[in-house]
Amino acid sequence: MQVIYNRTQAVIPLLIVATVWYLIITTVLTSAQYYVERHFARGTARVLPPTPLQRLRGWFKEKHHE
């Protein structure tokens, strides 16, 4: 970290960039894990729970009919 600071004097912006990359990567991998687990749960569950997109659509339909 000290080497980067001596070259650029920009530790905080680099930490912010690293944090943003971390959030993006973990979000993508968590979403992928959700769908992989859902796929392999087909054999154990008769009715799969709705996906986040299906839940969101249902919520909008519910609000639209009110």
mmCIF file as Biopython writes it, N, C-alpha, C and O atoms, coordinates in Angstrom:
data_model
#
loop_
_atom_site.group_PDB
_atom_site.id
_atom_site.type_symbol
_atom_site.label_atom_id
_atom_site.label_alt_id
_atom_site.label_comp_id
_atom_site.label_asym_id
_atom_site.label_entity_id
_atom_site.label_seq_id
_atom_site.pdbx_PDB_ins_code
_atom_site.Cartn_x
_atom_site.Cartn_y
_atom_site.Cartn_z
_atom_site.occupancy
_atom_site.B_iso_or_equiv
_atom_site.auth_seq_id
_atom_site.auth_asym_id
_atom_site.pdbx_PDB_model_num
ATOM 1   N N  . MET A ? 1  ? 0.822   -1.179  0.000   1.0 0.0 1  A 1 
ATOM 2   C CA . MET A ? 1  ? 0.000   0.000   0.000   1.0 0.0 1  A 1 
ATOM 3   C C  . MET A ? 1  ? 0.874   1.254   0.000   1.0 0.0 1  A 1 
ATOM 4   O O  . MET A ? 1  ? 0.558   2.239   -0.667  1.0 0.0 1  A 1 
ATOM 5   N N  . GLN A ? 2  ? 1.960   1.207   0.744   1.0 0.0 2  A 1 
ATOM 6   C CA . GLN A ? 2  ? 2.861   2.358   0.819   1.0 0.0 2  A 1 
ATOM 7   C C  . GLN A ? 2  ? 3.501   2.633   -0.542  1.0 0.0 2  A 1 
ATOM 8   O O  . GLN A ? 2  ? 3.711   3.792   -0.900  1.0 0.0 2  A 1 
ATOM 9   N N  . VAL A ? 3  ? 3.810   1.590   -1.295  1.0 0.0 3  A 1 
ATOM 10  C CA . VAL A ? 3  ? 4.409   1.764   -2.628  1.0 0.0 3  A 1 
ATOM 11  C C  . VAL A ? 3  ? 3.430   2.478   -3.550  1.0 0.0 3  A 1 
ATOM 12  O O  . VAL A ? 3  ? 3.815   3.381   -4.292  1.0 0.0 3  A 1 
ATOM 13  N N  . ILE A ? 4  ? 2.158   2.071   -3.503  1.0 0.0 4  A 1 
ATOM 14  C CA . ILE A ? 4  ? 1.149   2.728   -4.340  1.0 0.0 4  A 1 
ATOM 15  C C  . ILE A ? 4  ? 1.004   4.189   -3.932  1.0 0.0 4  A 1 
ATOM 16  O O  . ILE A ? 4  ? 0.925   5.070   -4.789  1.0 0.0 4  A 1 
ATOM 17  N N  . TYR A ? 5  ? 0.969   4.447   -2.630  1.0 0.0 5  A 1 
ATOM 18  C CA . TYR A ? 5  ? 0.813   5.827   -2.161  1.0 0.0 5  A 1 
ATOM 19  C C  . TYR A ? 5  ? 1.989   6.689   -2.596  1.0 0.0 5  A 1 
ATOM 20  O O  . TYR A ? 5  ? 1.788   7.835   -3.001  1.0 0.0 5  A 1 
ATOM 21  N N  . ASN A ? 6  ? 3.203   6.172   -2.522  1.0 0.0 6  A 1 
ATOM 22  C CA . ASN A ? 6  ? 4.375   6.950   -2.917  1.0 0.0 6  A 1 
ATOM 23  C C  . ASN A ? 6  ? 4.348   7.297   -4.399  1.0 0.0 6  A 1 
ATOM 24  O O  . ASN A ? 6  ? 4.852   8.348   -4.796  1.0 0.0 6  A 1 
ATOM 25  N N  . ARG A ? 7  ? 3.771   6.434   -5.215  1.0 0.0 7  A 1 
ATOM 26  C CA . ARG A ? 7  ? 3.703   6.722   -6.658  1.0 0.0 7  A 1 
ATOM 27  C C  . ARG A ? 7  ? 2.572   7.671   -7.009  1.0 0.0 7  A 1 
ATOM 28  O O  . ARG A ? 7  ? 2.753   8.580   -7.819  1.0 0.0 7  A 1 
ATOM 29  N N  . THR A ? 8  ? 1.409   7.470   -6.409  1.0 0.0 8  A 1 
ATOM 30  C CA . THR A ? 8  ? 0.225   8.202   -6.863  1.0 0.0 8  A 1 
ATOM 31  C C  . THR A ? 8  ? -0.375  9.156   -5.844  1.0 0.0 8  A 1 
ATOM 32  O O  . THR A ? 8  ? -1.138  10.045  -6.221  1.0 0.0 8  A 1 
ATOM 33  N N  . GLN A ? 9  ? -0.056  9.000   -4.564  1.0 0.0 9  A 1 
ATOM 34  C CA . GLN A ? 9  ? -0.673  9.774   -3.491  1.0 0.0 9  A 1 
ATOM 35  C C  . GLN A ? 9  ? -2.207  9.663   -3.544  1.0 0.0 9  A 1 
ATOM 36  O O  . GLN A ? 9  ? -2.912  10.622  -3.228  1.0 0.0 9  A 1 
ATOM 37  N N  . ALA A ? 10 ? -2.710  8.508   -3.937  1.0 0.0 10 A 1 
ATOM 38  C CA . ALA A ? 10 ? -4.155  8.335   -4.106  1.0 0.0 10 A 1 
ATOM 39  C C  . ALA A ? 10 ? -4.636  7.036   -3.466  1.0 0.0 10 A 1 
ATOM 40  O O  . ALA A ? 10 ? -5.214  6.185   -4.142  1.0 0.0 10 A 1 
ATOM 41  N N  . VAL A ? 11 ? -4.400  6.885   -2.175  1.0 0.0 11 A 1 
ATOM 42  C CA . VAL A ? 11 ? -4.808  5.653   -1.499  1.0 0.0 11 A 1 
ATOM 43  C C  . VAL A ? 11 ? -6.327  5.572   -1.375  1.0 0.0 11 A 1 
ATOM 44  O O  . VAL A ? 11 ? -6.914  4.534   -1.679  1.0 0.0 11 A 1 
ATOM 45  N N  . ILE A ? 12 ? -6.966  6.647   -0.936  1.0 0.0 12 A 1 
ATOM 46  C CA . ILE A ? 12 ? -8.414  6.613   -0.718  1.0 0.0 12 A 1 
ATOM 47  C C  . ILE A ? 12 ? -9.170  6.324   -2.016  1.0 0.0 12 A 1 
ATOM 48  O O  . ILE A ? 12 ? -10.046 5.459   -2.015  1.0 0.0 12 A 1 
ATOM 49  N N  . PRO A ? 13 ? -8.867  7.013   -3.126  1.0 0.0 13 A 1 
ATOM 50  C CA . PRO A ? 13 ? -9.559  6.654   -4.368  1.0 0.0 13 A 1 
ATOM 51  C C  . PRO A ? 13 ? -9.323  5.194   -4.775  1.0 0.0 13 A 1 
ATOM 52  O O  . PRO A ? 13 ? -10.229 4.544   -5.294  1.0 0.0 13 A 1 
ATOM 53  N N  . LEU A ? 14 ? -8.122  4.683   -4.544  1.0 0.0 14 A 1 
ATOM 54  C CA . LEU A ? 14 ? -7.861  3.278   -4.874  1.0 0.0 14 A 1 
ATOM 55  C C  . LEU A ? 14 ? -8.670  2.346   -3.984  1.0 0.0 14 A 1 
ATOM 56  O O  . LEU A ? 14 ? -9.169  1.322   -4.451  1.0 0.0 14 A 1 
ATOM 57  N N  . LEU A ? 15 ? -8.805  2.688   -2.716  1.0 0.0 15 A 1 
ATOM 58  C CA . LEU A ? 15 ? -9.623  1.876   -1.815  1.0 0.0 15 A 1 
ATOM 59  C C  . LEU A ? 15 ? -11.094 1.910   -2.224  1.0 0.0 15 A 1 
ATOM 60  O O  . LEU A ? 15 ? -11.791 0.899   -2.130  1.0 0.0 15 A 1 
ATOM 61  N N  . ILE A ? 16 ? -11.556 3.049   -2.669  1.0 0.0 16 A 1 
ATOM 62  C CA . ILE A ? 16 ? -12.938 3.161   -3.138  1.0 0.0 16 A 1 
ATOM 63  C C  . ILE A ? 16 ? -13.141 2.308   -4.383  1.0 0.0 16 A 1 
ATOM 64  O O  . ILE A ? 16 ? -14.147 1.607   -4.497  1.0 0.0 16 A 1 
ATOM 65  N N  . VAL A ? 17 ? -12.204 2.359   -5.308  1.0 0.0 17 A 1 
ATOM 66  C CA . VAL A ? 17 ? -12.292 1.533   -6.519  1.0 0.0 17 A 1 
ATOM 67  C C  . VAL A ? 17 ? -12.275 0.054   -6.156  1.0 0.0 17 A 1 
ATOM 68  O O  . VAL A ? 17 ? -13.051 -0.729  -6.704  1.0 0.0 17 A 1 
ATOM 69  N N  . ALA A ? 18 ? -11.398 -0.331  -5.239  1.0 0.0 18 A 1 
ATOM 70  C CA . ALA A ? 18 ? -11.332 -1.732  -4.815  1.0 0.0 18 A 1 
ATOM 71  C C  . ALA A ? 18 ? -12.642 -2.162  -4.162  1.0 0.0 18 A 1 
ATOM 72  O O  . ALA A ? 18 ? -13.100 -3.286  -4.371  1.0 0.0 18 A 1 
ATOM 73  N N  . THR A ? 19 ? -13.245 -1.280  -3.379  1.0 0.0 19 A 1 
ATOM 74  C CA . THR A ? 19 ? -14.524 -1.588  -2.737  1.0 0.0 19 A 1 
ATOM 75  C C  . THR A ? 19 ? -15.627 -1.765  -3.765  1.0 0.0 19 A 1 
ATOM 76  O O  . THR A ? 19 ? -16.437 -2.686  -3.657  1.0 0.0 19 A 1 
ATOM 77  N N  . VAL A ? 20 ? -15.664 -0.894  -4.757  1.0 0.0 20 A 1 
ATOM 78  C CA . VAL A ? 20 ? -16.681 -1.005  -5.809  1.0 0.0 20 A 1 
ATOM 79  C C  . VAL A ? 20 ? -16.511 -2.314  -6.573  1.0 0.0 20 A 1 
ATOM 80  O O  . VAL A ? 20 ? -17.490 -3.014  -6.833  1.0 0.0 20 A 1 
ATOM 81  N N  . TRP A ? 21 ? -15.272 -2.648  -6.933  1.0 0.0 21 A 1 
ATOM 82  C CA . TRP A ? 21 ? -15.023 -3.920  -7.626  1.0 0.0 21 A 1 
ATOM 83  C C  . TRP A ? 21 ? -15.454 -5.098  -6.767  1.0 0.0 21 A 1 
ATOM 84  O O  . TRP A ? 21 ? -16.057 -6.044  -7.274  1.0 0.0 21 A 1 
ATOM 85  N N  . TYR A ? 22 ? -15.153 -5.056  -5.473  1.0 0.0 22 A 1 
ATOM 86  C CA . TYR A ? 22 ? -15.541 -6.126  -4.559  1.0 0.0 22 A 1 
ATOM 87  C C  . TYR A ? 22 ? -17.058 -6.287  -4.536  1.0 0.0 22 A 1 
ATOM 88  O O  . TYR A ? 22 ? -17.567 -7.405  -4.603  1.0 0.0 22 A 1 
ATOM 89  N N  . LEU A ? 23 ? -17.778 -5.171  -4.440  1.0 0.0 23 A 1 
ATOM 90  C CA . LEU A ? 23 ? -19.240 -5.231  -4.406  1.0 0.0 23 A 1 
ATOM 91  C C  . LEU A ? 23 ? -19.812 -5.792  -5.701  1.0 0.0 23 A 1 
ATOM 92  O O  . LEU A ? 23 ? -20.754 -6.584  -5.673  1.0 0.0 23 A 1 
ATOM 93  N N  . ILE A ? 24 ? -19.253 -5.388  -6.827  1.0 0.0 24 A 1 
ATOM 94  C CA . ILE A ? 24 ? -19.730 -5.894  -8.120  1.0 0.0 24 A 1 
ATOM 95  C C  . ILE A ? 24 ? -19.489 -7.390  -8.230  1.0 0.0 24 A 1 
ATOM 96  O O  . ILE A ? 24 ? -20.391 -8.146  -8.590  1.0 0.0 24 A 1 
ATOM 97  N N  . ILE A ? 25 ? -18.275 -7.814  -7.920  1.0 0.0 25 A 1 
ATOM 98  C CA . ILE A ? 25 ? -17.925 -9.235  -8.054  1.0 0.0 25 A 1 
ATOM 99  C C  . ILE A ? 25 ? -18.753 -10.093 -7.103  1.0 0.0 25 A 1 
ATOM 100 O O  . ILE A ? 25 ? -19.262 -11.139 -7.506  1.0 0.0 25 A 1 
ATOM 101 N N  . THR A ? 26 ? -18.896 -9.668  -5.844  1.0 0.0 26 A 1 
ATOM 102 C CA . THR A ? 26 ? -19.672 -10.479 -4.903  1.0 0.0 26 A 1 
ATOM 103 C C  . THR A ? 26 ? -21.154 -10.504 -5.266  1.0 0.0 26 A 1 
ATOM 104 O O  . THR A ? 26 ? -21.821 -11.516 -5.052  1.0 0.0 26 A 1 
ATOM 105 N N  . THR A ? 27 ? -21.677 -9.414  -5.808  1.0 0.0 27 A 1 
ATOM 106 C CA . THR A ? 27 ? -23.073 -9.398  -6.238  1.0 0.0 27 A 1 
ATOM 107 C C  . THR A ? 27 ? -23.299 -10.377 -7.380  1.0 0.0 27 A 1 
ATOM 108 O O  . THR A ? 27 ? -24.264 -11.141 -7.367  1.0 0.0 27 A 1 
ATOM 109 N N  . VAL A ? 28 ? -22.417 -10.355 -8.361  1.0 0.0 28 A 1 
ATOM 110 C CA . VAL A ? 28 ? -22.549 -11.266 -9.505  1.0 0.0 28 A 1 
ATOM 111 C C  . VAL A ? 28 ? -22.417 -12.716 -9.055  1.0 0.0 28 A 1 
ATOM 112 O O  . VAL A ? 28 ? -23.216 -13.564 -9.452  1.0 0.0 28 A 1 
ATOM 113 N N  . LEU A ? 29 ? -21.418 -13.006 -8.231  1.0 0.0 29 A 1 
ATOM 114 C CA . LEU A ? 29 ? -21.214 -14.385 -7.789  1.0 0.0 29 A 1 
ATOM 115 C C  . LEU A ? 29 ? -22.336 -14.867 -6.874  1.0 0.0 29 A 1 
ATOM 116 O O  . LEU A ? 29 ? -22.716 -16.036 -6.938  1.0 0.0 29 A 1 
ATOM 117 N N  . THR A ? 30 ? -22.868 -14.001 -6.033  1.0 0.0 30 A 1 
ATOM 118 C CA . THR A ? 30 ? -23.986 -14.381 -5.175  1.0 0.0 30 A 1 
ATOM 119 C C  . THR A ? 30 ? -25.227 -14.677 -6.007  1.0 0.0 30 A 1 
ATOM 120 O O  . THR A ? 30 ? -25.955 -15.629 -5.725  1.0 0.0 30 A 1 
ATOM 121 N N  . SER A ? 31 ? -25.468 -13.864 -7.030  1.0 0.0 31 A 1 
ATOM 122 C CA . SER A ? 31 ? -26.602 -14.120 -7.914  1.0 0.0 31 A 1 
ATOM 123 C C  . SER A ? 31 ? -26.429 -15.442 -8.642  1.0 0.0 31 A 1 
ATOM 124 O O  . SER A ? 31 ? -27.376 -16.222 -8.754  1.0 0.0 31 A 1 
ATOM 125 N N  . ALA A ? 32 ? -25.235 -15.696 -9.133  1.0 0.0 32 A 1 
ATOM 126 C CA . ALA A ? 32 ? -24.971 -16.967 -9.815  1.0 0.0 32 A 1 
ATOM 127 C C  . ALA A ? 32 ? -25.169 -18.137 -8.859  1.0 0.0 32 A 1 
ATOM 128 O O  . ALA A ? 32 ? -25.749 -19.153 -9.241  1.0 0.0 32 A 1 
ATOM 129 N N  . GLN A ? 33 ? -24.697 -18.009 -7.629  1.0 0.0 33 A 1 
ATOM 130 C CA . GLN A ? 33 ? -24.863 -19.072 -6.639  1.0 0.0 33 A 1 
ATOM 131 C C  . GLN A ? 33 ? -26.341 -19.330 -6.370  1.0 0.0 33 A 1 
ATOM 132 O O  . GLN A ? 33 ? -26.742 -20.486 -6.233  1.0 0.0 33 A 1 
ATOM 133 N N  . TYR A ? 34 ? -27.146 -18.301 -6.293  1.0 0.0 34 A 1 
ATOM 134 C CA . TYR A ? 34 ? -28.583 -18.449 -6.054  1.0 0.0 34 A 1 
ATOM 135 C C  . TYR A ? 34 ? -29.212 -19.309 -7.146  1.0 0.0 34 A 1 
ATOM 136 O O  . TYR A ? 34 ? -29.975 -20.230 -6.853  1.0 0.0 34 A 1 
ATOM 137 N N  . TYR A ? 35 ? -28.894 -19.010 -8.403  1.0 0.0 35 A 1 
ATOM 138 C CA . TYR A ? 35 ? -29.506 -19.749 -9.505  1.0 0.0 35 A 1 
ATOM 139 C C  . TYR A ? 35 ? -28.946 -21.164 -9.625  1.0 0.0 35 A 1 
ATOM 140 O O  . TYR A ? 35 ? -29.675 -22.077 -10.014 1.0 0.0 35 A 1 
ATOM 141 N N  . VAL A ? 36 ? -27.676 -21.366 -9.302  1.0 0.0 36 A 1 
ATOM 142 C CA . VAL A ? 36 ? -27.114 -22.726 -9.306  1.0 0.0 36 A 1 
ATOM 143 C C  . VAL A ? 36 ? -27.793 -23.562 -8.227  1.0 0.0 36 A 1 
ATOM 144 O O  . VAL A ? 36 ? -28.179 -24.704 -8.480  1.0 0.0 36 A 1 
ATOM 145 N N  . GLU A ? 37 ? -27.941 -23.007 -7.032  1.0 0.0 37 A 1 
ATOM 146 C CA . GLU A ? 37 ? -28.605 -23.737 -5.955  1.0 0.0 37 A 1 
ATOM 147 C C  . GLU A ? 37 ? -30.064 -24.005 -6.299  1.0 0.0 37 A 1 
ATOM 148 O O  . GLU A ? 37 ? -30.589 -25.072 -5.981  1.0 0.0 37 A 1 
ATOM 149 N N  . ARG A ? 38 ? -30.714 -23.061 -6.935  1.0 0.0 38 A 1 
ATOM 150 C CA . ARG A ? 38 ? -32.111 -23.248 -7.349  1.0 0.0 38 A 1 
ATOM 151 C C  . ARG A ? 38 ? -32.213 -24.366 -8.376  1.0 0.0 38 A 1 
ATOM 152 O O  . ARG A ? 38 ? -33.135 -25.179 -8.327  1.0 0.0 38 A 1 
ATOM 153 N N  . HIS A ? 39 ? -31.271 -24.404 -9.299  1.0 0.0 39 A 1 
ATOM 154 C CA . HIS A ? 39 ? -31.278 -25.444 -10.331 1.0 0.0 39 A 1 
ATOM 155 C C  . HIS A ? 39 ? -31.135 -26.832 -9.706  1.0 0.0 39 A 1 
ATOM 156 O O  . HIS A ? 39 ? -31.875 -27.748 -10.064 1.0 0.0 39 A 1 
ATOM 157 N N  . PHE A ? 40 ? -30.202 -26.993 -8.786  1.0 0.0 40 A 1 
ATOM 158 C CA . PHE A ? 40 ? -29.966 -28.304 -8.193  1.0 0.0 40 A 1 
ATOM 159 C C  . PHE A ? 40 ? -30.992 -28.653 -7.118  1.0 0.0 40 A 1 
ATOM 160 O O  . PHE A ? 40 ? -31.039 -29.802 -6.678  1.0 0.0 40 A 1 
ATOM 161 N N  . ALA A ? 41 ? -31.810 -27.706 -6.687  1.0 0.0 41 A 1 
ATOM 162 C CA . ALA A ? 41 ? -32.865 -27.989 -5.709  1.0 0.0 41 A 1 
ATOM 163 C C  . ALA A ? 41 ? -34.109 -28.553 -6.375  1.0 0.0 41 A 1 
ATOM 164 O O  . ALA A ? 41 ? -35.045 -28.952 -5.683  1.0 0.0 41 A 1 
ATOM 165 N N  . ARG A ? 42 ? -34.143 -28.595 -7.688  1.0 0.0 42 A 1 
ATOM 166 C CA . ARG A ? 42 ? -35.322 -29.094 -8.402  1.0 0.0 42 A 1 
ATOM 167 C C  . ARG A ? 42 ? -35.681 -30.510 -7.996  1.0 0.0 42 A 1 
ATOM 168 O O  . ARG A ? 42 ? -36.859 -30.860 -7.928  1.0 0.0 42 A 1 
ATOM 169 N N  . GLY A ? 43 ? -34.678 -31.322 -7.729  1.0 0.0 43 A 1 
ATOM 170 C CA . GLY A ? 43 ? -34.945 -32.710 -7.375  1.0 0.0 43 A 1 
ATOM 171 C C  . GLY A ? 43 ? -35.513 -32.879 -5.979  1.0 0.0 43 A 1 
ATOM 172 O O  . GLY A ? 43 ? -36.119 -33.912 -5.690  1.0 0.0 43 A 1 
ATOM 173 N N  . THR A ? 44 ? -35.339 -31.902 -5.105  1.0 0.0 44 A 1 
ATOM 174 C CA . THR A ? 44 ? -35.792 -32.054 -3.723  1.0 0.0 44 A 1 
ATOM 175 C C  . THR A ? 44 ? -37.073 -31.293 -3.430  1.0 0.0 44 A 1 
ATOM 176 O O  . THR A ? 44 ? -37.826 -31.686 -2.539  1.0 0.0 44 A 1 
ATOM 177 N N  . ALA A ? 45 ? -37.337 -30.238 -4.141  1.0 0.0 45 A 1 
ATOM 178 C CA . ALA A ? 45 ? -38.527 -29.426 -3.864  1.0 0.0 45 A 1 
ATOM 179 C C  . ALA A ? 45 ? -39.544 -29.588 -4.985  1.0 0.0 45 A 1 
ATOM 180 O O  . ALA A ? 45 ? -39.200 -29.534 -6.166  1.0 0.0 45 A 1 
ATOM 181 N N  . ARG A ? 46 ? -40.785 -29.784 -4.605  1.0 0.0 46 A 1 
ATOM 182 C CA . ARG A ? 46 ? -41.832 -29.908 -5.627  1.0 0.0 46 A 1 
ATOM 183 C C  . ARG A ? 46 ? -42.117 -28.551 -6.263  1.0 0.0 46 A 1 
ATOM 184 O O  . ARG A ? 46 ? -42.255 -28.441 -7.481  1.0 0.0 46 A 1 
ATOM 185 N N  . VAL A ? 47 ? -42.203 -27.535 -5.437  1.0 0.0 47 A 1 
ATOM 186 C CA . VAL A ? 47 ? -42.472 -26.188 -5.944  1.0 0.0 47 A 1 
ATOM 187 C C  . VAL A ? 47 ? -41.311 -25.296 -5.527  1.0 0.0 47 A 1 
ATOM 188 O O  . VAL A ? 47 ? -41.031 -25.130 -4.339  1.0 0.0 47 A 1 
ATOM 189 N N  . LEU A ? 48 ? -40.653 -24.734 -6.506  1.0 0.0 48 A 1 
ATOM 190 C CA . LEU A ? 48 ? -39.528 -23.847 -6.217  1.0 0.0 48 A 1 
ATOM 191 C C  . LEU A ? 48 ? -40.043 -22.484 -5.782  1.0 0.0 48 A 1 
ATOM 192 O O  . LEU A ? 48 ? -41.077 -22.032 -6.272  1.0 0.0 48 A 1 
ATOM 193 N N  . PRO A ? 49 ? -39.348 -21.831 -4.883  1.0 0.0 49 A 1 
ATOM 194 C CA . PRO A ? 49 ? -39.754 -20.473 -4.504  1.0 0.0 49 A 1 
ATOM 195 C C  . PRO A ? 49 ? -39.543 -19.527 -5.690  1.0 0.0 49 A 1 
ATOM 196 O O  . PRO A ? 49 ? -38.714 -19.794 -6.559  1.0 0.0 49 A 1 
ATOM 197 N N  . PRO A ? 50 ? -40.284 -18.440 -5.722  1.0 0.0 50 A 1 
ATOM 198 C CA . PRO A ? 50 ? -40.124 -17.509 -6.847  1.0 0.0 50 A 1 
ATOM 199 C C  . PRO A ? 50 ? -38.740 -16.860 -6.849  1.0 0.0 50 A 1 
ATOM 200 O O  . PRO A ? 50 ? -38.127 -16.646 -5.803  1.0 0.0 50 A 1 
ATOM 201 N N  . THR A ? 51 ? -38.282 -16.562 -8.038  1.0 0.0 51 A 1 
ATOM 202 C CA . THR A ? 51 ? -37.008 -15.859 -8.172  1.0 0.0 51 A 1 
ATOM 203 C C  . THR A ? 51 ? -37.209 -14.401 -7.758  1.0 0.0 51 A 1 
ATOM 204 O O  . THR A ? 51 ? -38.347 -13.939 -7.671  1.0 0.0 51 A 1 
ATOM 205 N N  . PRO A ? 52 ? -36.137 -13.684 -7.505  1.0 0.0 52 A 1 
ATOM 206 C CA . PRO A ? 52 ? -36.291 -12.258 -7.164  1.0 0.0 52 A 1 
ATOM 207 C C  . PRO A ? 52 ? -37.038 -11.482 -8.255  1.0 0.0 52 A 1 
ATOM 208 O O  . PRO A ? 52 ? -37.825 -10.587 -7.948  1.0 0.0 52 A 1 
ATOM 209 N N  . LEU A ? 53 ? -36.797 -11.819 -9.517  1.0 0.0 53 A 1 
ATOM 210 C CA . LEU A ? 53 ? -37.494 -11.138 -10.613 1.0 0.0 53 A 1 
ATOM 211 C C  . LEU A ? 53 ? -38.986 -11.458 -10.580 1.0 0.0 53 A 1 
ATOM 212 O O  . LEU A ? 53 ? -39.814 -10.572 -10.792 1.0 0.0 53 A 1 
ATOM 213 N N  . GLN A ? 54 ? -39.334 -12.715 -10.317 1.0 0.0 54 A 1 
ATOM 214 C CA . GLN A ? 54 ? -40.744 -13.092 -10.222 1.0 0.0 54 A 1 
ATOM 215 C C  . GLN A ? 54 ? -41.410 -12.393 -9.039  1.0 0.0 54 A 1 
ATOM 216 O O  . GLN A ? 54 ? -42.557 -11.958 -9.144  1.0 0.0 54 A 1 
ATOM 217 N N  . ARG A ? 55 ? -40.701 -12.282 -7.916  1.0 0.0 55 A 1 
ATOM 218 C CA . ARG A ? 55 ? -41.251 -11.576 -6.756  1.0 0.0 55 A 1 
ATOM 219 C C  . ARG A ? 55 ? -41.486 -10.105 -7.074  1.0 0.0 55 A 1 
ATOM 220 O O  . ARG A ? 55 ? -42.501 -9.532  -6.679  1.0 0.0 55 A 1 
ATOM 221 N N  . LEU A ? 56 ? -40.542 -9.498  -7.793  1.0 0.0 56 A 1 
ATOM 222 C CA . LEU A ? 56 ? -40.672 -8.090  -8.164  1.0 0.0 56 A 1 
ATOM 223 C C  . LEU A ? 56 ? -41.860 -7.883  -9.098  1.0 0.0 56 A 1 
ATOM 224 O O  . LEU A ? 56 ? -42.626 -6.934  -8.935  1.0 0.0 56 A 1 
ATOM 225 N N  . ARG A ? 57 ? -42.011 -8.777  -10.080 1.0 0.0 57 A 1 
ATOM 226 C CA . ARG A ? 57 ? -43.163 -8.695  -10.990 1.0 0.0 57 A 1 
ATOM 227 C C  . ARG A ? 57 ? -44.472 -8.826  -10.221 1.0 0.0 57 A 1 
ATOM 228 O O  . ARG A ? 57 ? -45.419 -8.081  -10.471 1.0 0.0 57 A 1 
ATOM 229 N N  . GLY A ? 58 ? -44.528 -9.772  -9.286  1.0 0.0 58 A 1 
ATOM 230 C CA . GLY A ? 58 ? -45.727 -9.956  -8.477  1.0 0.0 58 A 1 
ATOM 231 C C  . GLY A ? 58 ? -46.038 -8.729  -7.642  1.0 0.0 58 A 1 
ATOM 232 O O  . GLY A ? 58 ? -47.201 -8.357  -7.484  1.0 0.0 58 A 1 
ATOM 233 N N  . TRP A ? 59 ? -45.004 -8.104  -7.109  1.0 0.0 59 A 1 
ATOM 234 C CA . TRP A ? 59 ? -45.198 -6.903  -6.309  1.0 0.0 59 A 1 
ATOM 235 C C  . TRP A ? 59 ? -45.768 -5.772  -7.159  1.0 0.0 59 A 1 
ATOM 236 O O  . TRP A ? 59 ? -46.662 -5.050  -6.719  1.0 0.0 59 A 1 
ATOM 237 N N  . PHE A ? 60 ? -45.240 -5.616  -8.401  1.0 0.0 60 A 1 
ATOM 238 C CA . PHE A ? 60 ? -45.749 -4.566  -9.284  1.0 0.0 60 A 1 
ATOM 239 C C  . PHE A ? 60 ? -47.188 -4.847  -9.699  1.0 0.0 60 A 1 
ATOM 240 O O  . PHE A ? 60 ? -48.001 -3.926  -9.769  1.0 0.0 60 A 1 
ATOM 241 N N  . LYS A ? 61 ? -47.511 -6.109  -9.975  1.0 0.0 61 A 1 
ATOM 242 C CA . LYS A ? 61 ? -48.894 -6.459  -10.328 1.0 0.0 61 A 1 
ATOM 243 C C  . LYS A ? 61 ? -49.825 -6.162  -9.164  1.0 0.0 61 A 1 
ATOM 244 O O  . LYS A ? 61 ? -50.933 -5.661  -9.356  1.0 0.0 61 A 1 
ATOM 245 N N  . GLU A ? 62 ? -49.372 -6.473  -7.963  1.0 0.0 62 A 1 
ATOM 246 C CA . GLU A ? 62 ? -50.169 -6.223  -6.765  1.0 0.0 62 A 1 
ATOM 247 C C  . GLU A ? 62 ? -50.420 -4.732  -6.593  1.0 0.0 62 A 1 
ATOM 248 O O  . GLU A ? 62 ? -51.537 -4.325  -6.274  1.0 0.0 62 A 1 
ATOM 249 N N  . LYS A ? 63 ? -49.402 -3.923  -6.799  1.0 0.0 63 A 1 
ATOM 250 C CA . LYS A ? 63 ? -49.539 -2.469  -6.657  1.0 0.0 63 A 1 
ATOM 251 C C  . LYS A ? 63 ? -50.402 -1.889  -7.778  1.0 0.0 63 A 1 
ATOM 252 O O  . LYS A ? 63 ? -51.126 -0.916  -7.565  1.0 0.0 63 A 1 
ATOM 253 N N  . HIS A ? 64 ? -50.324 -2.477  -8.955  1.0 0.0 64 A 1 
ATOM 254 C CA . HIS A ? 64 ? -51.068 -1.977  -10.110 1.0 0.0 64 A 1 
ATOM 255 C C  . HIS A ? 64 ? -52.568 -2.211  -9.930  1.0 0.0 64 A 1 
ATOM 256 O O  . HIS A ? 64 ? -53.380 -1.396  -10.368 1.0 0.0 64 A 1 
ATOM 257 N N  . HIS A ? 65 ? -52.934 -3.310  -9.293  1.0 0.0 65 A 1 
ATOM 258 C CA . HIS A ? 65 ? -54.346 -3.646  -9.119  1.0 0.0 65 A 1 
ATOM 259 C C  . HIS A ? 65 ? -54.992 -2.899  -7.960  1.0 0.0 65 A 1 
ATOM 260 O O  . HIS A ? 65 ? -56.214 -2.945  -7.813  1.0 0.0 65 A 1 
ATOM 261 N N  . GLU A ? 66 ? -54.227 -2.230  -7.156  1.0 0.0 66 A 1 
ATOM 262 C CA . GLU A ? 66 ? -54.804 -1.493  -6.014  1.0 0.0 66 A 1 
ATOM 263 C C  . GLU A ? 66 ? -55.425 -0.200  -6.425  1.0 0.0 66 A 1 
ATOM 264 O O  . GLU A ? 66 ? -55.948 0.528   -5.582  1.0 0.0 66 A 1 
#
